[in-house]
Amino acid sequence: MNYRFKTFLLPFLDLLLLSISYFLSFLFVQSVEGDNIVLNYEIFLSWFFYLFVSYCSLSKFRTYKTMWKYSGIQEFSTSIAAIVISNFVFLIYSFIFLTGSNLLYTLPLIFIFSIVTISGCRLLQMTKKQSFTSNKSNKKRALIIGAGDAGTRIAQQILRSEDLDYSPIGFIEDDPSKQKMELFGIPVIGNRGNIKNVVEKYRITDIIIAIPSLTKSEMTEIVNECKKTGANVKSLPPVKELIQSDISLDNLREIDLKDLIGREPIMPTKRLKEYLKNKTVLITGAGGSIGSELSKQVAECNPSRIILLGHGENSIFNIGMLIKEKYPELDSKMIITDIQDRGLVEQVFTKYRPQIVFHAAAHKHVPLMEISEGSAIRNNVFGTKNMAEISDRFNVDRFVFISTDKAVQPINMMGMTKRIGELIIQYYSKMSKTKFSIVRFGNVLESRGSVIPIFRKQIEAKGPVTVTHPDMVRYFMTIPEAVQLVLEAGALSEGGEIFVLDMGEPIKIVDVAKKLIRLYGYEPEKEIKIEFTGIRPGEKLTETLFYEHEKSKMTEHPHIVIALPTKTDSFDIKQDLNKLEEVIIKNPDQLRRVIVNIIQHK
């Protein structure tokens, strides 16, 4: 039935019902009183006036703009109010123009019958949607978890759009007072303990989690129940992420491991855009996991120019094209070079004069760096030295070096080279006008080479999922959070700080594996096996974000602290680097001994 026909049909139906109410009241009075009421021109004239006033009132209250099949108590009350007002106007008309007429005896009945017929018509339209929706075999049968404000608004949006591919079958709600109730004709059919049975009984294909206030632990519990069913699961973002947007189906997203990792996200502050606006920003390693996210978030802050520097041509091209497509007005440059090539890096600085540098380029794969010591040192140590020296020489305003928790008490080559990178930055922070700072954080979810993509491939291959040790723990954060911290560090820096994110409690790697297995709808050990392979070269059971002798102090940001660095002998670090450069050429077998000595003496 098309829209024009429906908008004509409802007023016609209302006028018919009002006419029936009008004349039915006469028949009722006649049957009770035994009097014959003559239907003269006065009564017919009043009938026309009554229909006119009622139609105007119903139109004025926009009841013909309402989709009654999908309406609630507010729309219903509005319709009743329109009828009450029209009857009141008709009452005034009758007392003025129909004094002494037997029509006055029928006024109460006209009022009662019109209320009953019009409200009955609306209720019929409001309640018939459930059977209509439930029988649509071509729609996804959706179960909505949460019958609060968010859940009901999601249900309304589904009902109001014929184009959506969902058919709402019922709500899951833990509040006992809402059990066995109906909202917009959709029943509450159980609590979270009944999810599996409800999905089987009602042939549910999709589950929508519509409780933005859920904690991570509550979300994990519900998702684990949902994943036992085999249904597709989506959710609304947390409340903090919905502050700037409305609750709608557009906000629905797939459940991901970051929703279950057990820590609340860090929210960005307003200061970020202020110091990046209208600046030339250079990002090294711009094609990597952290670098590409840095590029996207920096681009949102309205810099005058963004320079995407890296040695992987495909990754730089991909992030460069994404930036150009999303921010066509931004002057973005893609530069293919290696930070170890001092001459080429100097050319970039000479041509573009960056004011802010984010140094994200690094070799980070722990086992690979154990067997590629020279590459780790050339890139992570001397590449960082090049970037720091050139930034100092070209009077860069701010320089942010991205470090890692593996630089604290390092036992592997990757961590040791990043620690020396920290010492280089601390040295330049003391003798340069550039504000040099360090950002230190733990593992990032979904980064290249991290454990999560490996787990995903193993689960998709039906296992086994391999974990090195049952007691191995790590700190985890999302890539956007890591980048927010990097940007905050640039804004907060006065020079020489090591910024550290309050990352909450460390998580066992085996627990991450189990959560990811359940996220795919399998039961750990029963359907997907977990195997322990032993600690790899260079790995530790636990990581820490601070040295024992480092003190910490709070910053303006509630989730960022500063690790106060120890004193660094600027003469020694330069001498040490000269010695390391000599050894890497003449005696590469001595690299580990030399680099360990440098770290131990600092």
Beta strands, then each sheet from edge to edge (+ up, - down):
strand 1: 140-145
strand 2: 166-172
strand 3: 182-183
strand 4: 186-187
strand 5: 206-209
strand 6: 232-235
strand 7: 253-254
strand 8: 280-284
strand 9: 305-310
strand 10: 331-336
strand 11: 356-359
strand 12: 398-402
strand 13: 435-440
strand 14: 443-444
strand 15: 465-467
strand 16: 473-474
strand 17: 476-477
strand 18: 498-501
strand 19: 507-508
strand 20: 530-532
strand 21: 551-554
strand 22: 560-564
sheet 1: 2+ 1+ 5+ 6+ 7-
sheet 2: 3+ 4-
sheet 3: 10+ 9+ 8+ 11+ 12+ 13+ 18+ 22- 21+
sheet 4: 14+ 17+
sheet 5: 15+ 20+
sheet 6: 16+ 19-
end
